[in-house]
Amino acid sequence: MKDYIEERAMNIANYIIENNATVRQTAKEFGISKSTVHKDVTERLTQINPSLAAEARKVLDVNKSERHIRGGLATREKYLHQHVC
């Protein structure tokens, strides 16, 4: 594996852990796709640093379990800010 990919995977994991970030937020921050973030954390990082990969995975699992709640809140906010004609 190339050095820059290993470094990116480490940076991504640290960002996720420090900011409690979602895959979408992380992808936007690093300018890469969501699938690249996912692959870096789940596959590549497990080969490089398994303990860091496990920590990042915990955060992502929590975010995944809460995503339906965040979606509902976003929809609620959307309709609260719409004006009645």
FENCORPE-V563627 format. One record per backbone hydrogen bond with DSSP energy under -0.5 kcal/mol. NH is the residue of the N-H (numbers start at 1). CO is the residue of the C=O. If there is no record, write none. Layout:
BEGIN
{{NH | CO} {NH | CO}}
END
This chain:
BEGIN
{{6 | 2} {7 | 3} {8 | 4} {9 | 5} {10 | 6} {11 | 7} {12 | 8} {13 | 9} {14 | 10} {15 | 11} {16 | 12} {17 | 13} {18 | 14} {19 | 15} {20 | 16} {21 | 16} {26 | 22} {27 | 23} {28 | 24} {29 | 25} {30 | 26} {31 | 27} {32 | 27} {37 | 33} {38 | 34} {39 | 35} {40 | 36} {41 | 37} {42 | 38} {43 | 39} {44 | 39} {45 | 40} {47 | 43} {47 | 44} {48 | 44} {49 | 45} {53 | 49} {54 | 50} {55 | 51} {56 | 52} {57 | 53} {58 | 54} {59 | 55} {60 | 56} {61 | 57} {62 | 58} {63 | 59} {64 | 60} {65 | 61} {66 | 62} {67 | 63} {67 | 64} {69 | 66} {70 | 66} {71 | 67} {72 | 68} {73 | 69} {74 | 70} {75 | 71} {76 | 72} {77 | 73} {78 | 74} {79 | 75} {80 | 76} {81 | 77}}
END
